[in-house]
Amino acid sequence: MTERIGGRRPVAEALAAGRPATRLYVGDRTRPNPELRSILGEARRRGIEIESLPSERLTRLAGFDGHQGVVLEVGPRRWAHLAEILAHATVAEHHPLVLILENLQDPMNFGTLLRAAEASGVDGVVFPERGAAPLSAAAVKASAGASEHLLLARAESLGEAIHDLKEQGLLLVAGDQHATKLAWDATLTGPIAIVVGSEGAGVSGATRRRCDLLVRFPMAGHVASLNAATAGALLLFEVIRQRGT
């Protein structure tokens, strides 16, 4: 099954990551710039067919209107396994850092968290096969192409995946605005899996009971809680800060 990636940065990152591609669509009124010229040059170098299309057709192909005049048709995505994610940490000689996304519904939040995950050096991201926002073209665009450089695992049962990670010694940590411990005061230096729940309900009751640690961030303003993507990104970078990397 083919997939379409829209947006100049995501397309450039997909090409840079060596993602197999069959065709590059470019809007017939798209104004060239250095980034687009680089994309076209790489497509030609790899022998990828280039086709010019009207903007409205490009939008229909992409499935969203933020494609910036360029859409790349690629082959099926290769999904990772938990063992591969943990092996990545072993090869890198550091404690595993895994991001678990439980039932996110907004593709923008999904993509934003993938971008934060890649920037913070996670070993992989785990999310459920069903019941959550798919890794759509809009999510890939929001990730700024980070999705092309991450080990992504779709779990048939997120509960089983969490159990397996805990069996491997990972500390399960989630943000909770009612937690007694501040993230700054928690020890987040060992093997860790950060859990981000859905935008409305947060982490489910079943997952909350599996968590080893719930933490919160100090709030100085009037808003009582943080956006799911913001809270997840803050937790990831607090781990990086404490690890000194």
FENNORKA-V398300 format. One record per backbone hydrogen bond with DSSP energy under -0.5 kcal/mol. CO is the residue of the C=O (numbers start at 1). NH is the residue of the N-H. If there is no record, write none. Layout:
co=CO nh=NH
co=CO nh=NH
This chain:
co=3 nh=74
co=5 nh=72
co=7 nh=11
co=8 nh=12
co=9 nh=13
co=10 nh=14
co=11 nh=15
co=12 nh=16
co=13 nh=17
co=14 nh=19
co=15 nh=18
co=20 nh=75
co=22 nh=49
co=23 nh=25
co=23 nh=73
co=24 nh=51
co=25 nh=71
co=26 nh=53
co=27 nh=30
co=33 nh=37
co=34 nh=38
co=35 nh=39
co=36 nh=40
co=37 nh=41
co=38 nh=42
co=39 nh=43
co=40 nh=44
co=41 nh=45
co=42 nh=46
co=43 nh=48
co=44 nh=47
co=49 nh=24
co=51 nh=26
co=53 nh=28
co=54 nh=57
co=54 nh=58
co=55 nh=59
co=56 nh=60
co=57 nh=61
co=58 nh=62
co=59 nh=63
co=59 nh=64
co=67 nh=7
co=67 nh=70
co=69 nh=27
co=70 nh=7
co=71 nh=25
co=72 nh=5
co=72 nh=74
co=73 nh=22
co=73 nh=23
co=74 nh=3
co=77 nh=79
co=81 nh=85
co=82 nh=86
co=83 nh=87
co=84 nh=88
co=85 nh=89
co=86 nh=90
co=87 nh=91
co=88 nh=92
co=89 nh=93
co=89 nh=94
co=90 nh=93
co=96 nh=192
co=97 nh=123
co=97 nh=124
co=98 nh=100
co=98 nh=194
co=99 nh=101
co=99 nh=126
co=100 nh=102
co=100 nh=196
co=101 nh=103
co=101 nh=128
co=104 nh=133
co=105 nh=107
co=106 nh=110
co=107 nh=111
co=108 nh=112
co=109 nh=113
co=110 nh=114
co=111 nh=115
co=112 nh=116
co=113 nh=117
co=114 nh=118
co=115 nh=119
co=116 nh=120
co=117 nh=121
co=117 nh=122
co=118 nh=121
co=124 nh=99
co=125 nh=153
co=126 nh=101
co=127 nh=155
co=134 nh=136
co=136 nh=140
co=137 nh=141
co=138 nh=142
co=139 nh=143
co=140 nh=145
co=141 nh=144
co=143 nh=146
co=145 nh=148
co=146 nh=149
co=147 nh=150
co=150 nh=152
co=151 nh=125
co=152 nh=80
co=153 nh=127
co=153 nh=155
co=155 nh=129
co=157 nh=161
co=158 nh=162
co=159 nh=163
co=160 nh=164
co=161 nh=165
co=162 nh=166
co=163 nh=167
co=164 nh=168
co=165 nh=170
co=166 nh=169
co=171 nh=173
co=171 nh=193
co=172 nh=212
co=172 nh=213
co=173 nh=195
co=174 nh=215
co=176 nh=179
co=181 nh=216
co=182 nh=185
co=182 nh=186
co=183 nh=186
co=186 nh=188
co=191 nh=171
co=192 nh=98
co=193 nh=173
co=194 nh=100
co=195 nh=175
co=196 nh=102
co=198 nh=202
co=202 nh=198
co=204 nh=208
co=205 nh=209
co=206 nh=210
co=207 nh=211
co=208 nh=211
co=213 nh=174
co=214 nh=181
co=215 nh=176
co=216 nh=183
co=218 nh=220
co=227 nh=231
co=228 nh=232
co=229 nh=233
co=230 nh=234
co=231 nh=235
co=232 nh=236
co=233 nh=237
co=234 nh=238
co=235 nh=239
co=236 nh=240
co=237 nh=241
co=238 nh=242
co=239 nh=243
co=240 nh=244
co=240 nh=245
co=241 nh=244
